[in-house]
Amino acid sequence: MLNQAKSLFKTPLIHIPDKPKKRLPTWPTLLAAIVAAVVSSASIYTLNQVAETSNRSRLLLAQVKEQLSRLNSLEWEGISKGRIDENLAEELAEHEEDSDAIFSELREIDQEQNLEAFFILYAEYEAAVDEALEFIEQGQIEQVLAIDAVAIDELYDEVYAEVTVLEQRYVAQRQRIRTLADFGTAFLLLFAAVVTGTLSQRFSDRLWHKNQALETALDELQQTQAQLIQQEKLASLGQLVAGVAHEINNPLGAIKASADNTHKALQEALAELPSLNQRLTPEEQSSFFGLITQALDGKSSVTSQEGRTLKRRIVAQLKEHDIEDARSLADLLIDMGVYESLEPFFPLLKSHESEWAVQLAYNLACPFLNSQLIIGAVDRSSKIVFALKNYARFDQSNKKQLTMVTEGVETVLEIYNNQLKRNIDVVREYQDIPEILGYPDELIQVWTNLIHNAIQAMESGGTLTLTIREQDQGVEVTVTDTGTGIPTEVQERIFDAFFTTKPSGQGSGLGLYISRKIIDKHEGRMGLESQPGHTQFKVWLPMGSL
Amino acid sequence: MSETAILCVDDEVSVLKVLKEQLKRLFGNQYVYEVAQSADEAWLVIDELEQDEIKILIIVSDWLMPDVKGDEFLAQVHQRFPEIVTVMLTGQADESAIERAKQQANLYACINKPWTEEDLRNVVGVALN
């Protein structure tokens, strides 16, 4: 039994389903995804920066075009006026300032020196314009005209065309970069979606597996609990077996001896019977058969103490009538159950064959007397076996059934009879109660725990009081012992699993825990009050419903 | 009148009845047969027999009885009447109790329940002689 219990605990309680194989490890994947996302974001940012630069370049080039036109018109204004007045000088200065700003910014942006050709062309054009403007300032208009304004204009057109080409190139470049950045963004979003999807699927997979494992574990725990309840019951049954064996050996011994005695009695009777007519007178014979008839009437058996009192009385009575062998005759009469109104048998008792005749009558009545004993012993054994059967039964159906609480309590008292009779008085205060709907086998375990604990608390004897009565539309059972009592600090923990105050090996610490679970299952209540010399467990069970 | 007695002690009346009948059939009317259902009652019987000047030869006692157990009772008997032969008749072989009885009550024999007539004849018959 112990090994069974051990193997029960060795079996792993939880079977976690095997993890799916060949899968990416979650955390490294997540880390790689984050790195990829950061790198992609950085690239997209850089691309956008480049696009922004291109755009800025394009805008600056547009401004350059404007400046070119303006310079061109200023030049022509100077030529047409033939001089550079204050207003024109101011505008030229302003133009130069603006141009310088734009050019310096362009140079700064133009890291790849794409604008080098343009800068050279522009420098040529500006030099030509500056020369023309110098001639105008000096009033040498002829010189100016000699300079071939058309050539300057051509130079202007060339610069303007170059700027336009550059501007278009920047527009195209910006467009390309924008497209690339858009692709990057789209890819990044797609990548993020894939990673998020995969990971969330992995996590939900994992949750599902965890959930499955928990469900399995719960199932197994419930099974284990049921097994533990059964183990606990079997374990306490095991402790009881020795005592119960004794209980059964008593009636068995009586049955065996009765059979032997009957056998011998009949042998003796058959041997002696033929001489009956010779040894007894007709009057003695009638007294003889009267004695047998009275013996067969079957008086209830007397205790040994009552037997001795009767024996003294009969011995005295027989001696009064001067009957010999009074002691052994009295003994036989009492064993035959004949001890009242002995007068009719005096003729026989006074005869000098009295001892022979009474012994023969006893032998003839013996099969009957012994049958009574055997029936009694068989009843007693049946009661024990019935109690054992009730006790060890374990209903698998787990359905409530109508049950009489008193019967369960009596079953347990029967099982513990041999421990109780050593030094414990049992007081039963039972009222008539209705049957309740419940789990009879499990309730038996509750009564077992309470009664067993009470017995253990009264090592040196005491009184066990059991009351059963109807109460608040249910049944209330109290089990009270006069033992040592349960200290207050222990009372709080007494229903906890694996809590025990008994020496190692004597208690599993599950008894009261399981009892409480069983009472909970019945939606009942269980309470305890204890002081030295008076410990009472009170259980209330409702009538119950299906 | 017989001057010697055999005393049986057991808490079950049925056991006492059959045991007494069995002993009587085995050893006849030469002995007085007395029974008691507890150690306390047995002491009463012992006192009565002593008053009647009937000498107890053998006490056959159960072990598991209310209050005083068989080994304890037989030890007390042995202390007061060392010449009485002590026999235990038990359905539950409690080794330590038997050992105690052997040491403190000079236990002559232990018969297990359910017993046979043969067991009784061997143990009690030999002890009586």
Interface residues (C-beta under 8 A of the other chain):
Chain A: A242 G243 A245 H246 E247 I248 N249 N250 P251 L252 G253 A254 I255 K256 A257 S258 D260 N261 K264 A265 S301 T303 S304 Q305 G307 R308 R327 S328 D331 D335 E355 C366 N370 L373 G376 A377 R380 N418 K421 R422 N423 G461
Chain B: M1 D11 E12 V13 S14 V15 L16 K17 V18 L19 K20 E21 Q22 R25 N29 V32 Y33 E34 V35 A36 Q37 E41 V45 E48 L64 M65 P66 D67 K69 L89 T90 G91 Q92 N112 K113 P114 W115 T116 E117
